[in-house]
Amino acid sequence: MEYVAKLTQFHAQFRAIGTNYNQIVKLLHTHFSERKALAMLYKLENETRELAAVGQRIIALCEEFRERW
């Protein structure tokens, strides 16, 4: 049960990152030049790839947990 509770909590945090992501993109375009915004978006894109890998790992762990129990 503790595993499920922690995973649920982590998933909620993971979803909150998506909301913040959208806000960041809007702010970049509002407050920075196009060139600077694109440079920052490139960095954000790389971080997003890493976050997507974490998401895939979460899914794999859930499936592994389900198979065991």
Kinemage of the C-alpha trace (Angstrom):
@kinemage 1
@onewidth
@group {chain A} dominant
@subgroup {mainchain}
@vectorlist {calphas} color= white
{ca met a 1} P 0.000 0.000 0.000
{ca glu a 2} L 2.846 2.372 0.765
{ca tyr a 3} L 4.210 1.872 -2.748
{ca val a 4} L 0.871 2.800 -4.286
{ca ala a 5} L 0.511 5.867 -2.037
{ca lys a 6} L 3.998 7.120 -2.906
{ca leu a 7} L 3.464 6.455 -6.596
{ca thr a 8} L 0.159 8.329 -6.524
{ca gln a 9} L 1.827 11.285 -4.808
{ca phe a 10} L 4.647 11.246 -7.341
{ca his a 11} L 2.196 11.112 -10.235
{ca ala a 12} L 0.428 14.218 -8.906
{ca gln a 13} L 3.748 16.067 -8.804
{ca phe a 14} L 4.530 14.842 -12.304
{ca arg a 15} L 1.231 16.289 -13.593
{ca ala a 16} L 1.901 19.613 -11.870
{ca ile a 17} L 5.116 19.896 -13.847
{ca gly a 18} L 3.078 19.761 -17.055
{ca thr a 19} L 0.961 22.689 -15.901
{ca asn a 20} L 4.044 24.694 -14.998
{ca tyr a 21} L 5.597 23.801 -18.348
{ca asn a 22} L 2.791 25.533 -20.237
{ca gln a 23} L 3.108 28.629 -18.064
{ca ile a 24} L 6.864 28.786 -18.619
{ca val a 25} L 6.519 28.637 -22.395
{ca lys a 26} L 4.037 31.514 -22.361
{ca leu a 27} L 6.270 33.603 -20.107
{ca leu a 28} L 9.340 32.985 -22.266
{ca his a 29} L 7.592 34.358 -25.316
{ca thr a 30} L 6.234 37.318 -23.352
{ca his a 31} L 9.378 38.472 -21.548
{ca phe a 32} L 12.291 37.565 -23.814
{ca ser a 33} L 13.388 38.217 -27.363
{ca glu a 34} L 12.619 35.522 -29.881
{ca arg a 35} L 16.231 34.400 -30.021
{ca lys a 36} L 16.596 34.181 -26.235
{ca ala a 37} L 13.229 32.450 -25.899
{ca leu a 38} L 14.225 29.856 -28.509
{ca ala a 39} L 17.501 29.170 -26.704
{ca met a 40} L 15.656 28.628 -23.440
{ca leu a 41} L 13.018 26.484 -25.141
{ca tyr a 42} L 15.799 24.286 -26.524
{ca lys a 43} L 17.060 23.689 -22.982
{ca leu a 44} L 13.521 23.076 -21.789
{ca glu a 45} L 13.007 20.567 -24.585
{ca asn a 46} L 16.035 18.578 -23.438
{ca glu a 47} L 14.758 18.551 -19.866
{ca thr a 48} L 11.367 17.459 -21.157
{ca arg a 49} L 12.944 14.459 -22.843
{ca glu a 50} L 14.468 13.438 -19.526
{ca leu a 51} L 11.120 13.919 -17.811
{ca ala a 52} L 9.436 11.750 -20.444
{ca ala a 53} L 11.989 9.020 -19.704
{ca val a 54} L 11.077 9.247 -16.024
{ca gly a 55} L 7.417 8.931 -16.978
{ca gln a 56} L 8.160 5.798 -18.977
{ca arg a 57} L 10.037 4.374 -16.005
{ca ile a 58} L 7.033 5.076 -13.773
{ca ile a 59} L 4.795 3.173 -16.171
{ca ala a 60} L 7.238 0.269 -16.250
{ca leu a 61} L 7.361 0.147 -12.454
{ca cys a 62} L 3.574 0.160 -12.262
{ca glu a 63} L 3.334 -2.716 -14.697
{ca glu a 64} L 6.006 -4.638 -12.808
{ca phe a 65} L 4.160 -4.037 -9.545
{ca arg a 66} L 0.874 -5.189 -11.066
{ca glu a 67} L 2.458 -8.404 -12.377
{ca arg a 68} L 3.962 -9.243 -8.998
{ca trp a 69} L 0.794 -8.626 -7.004
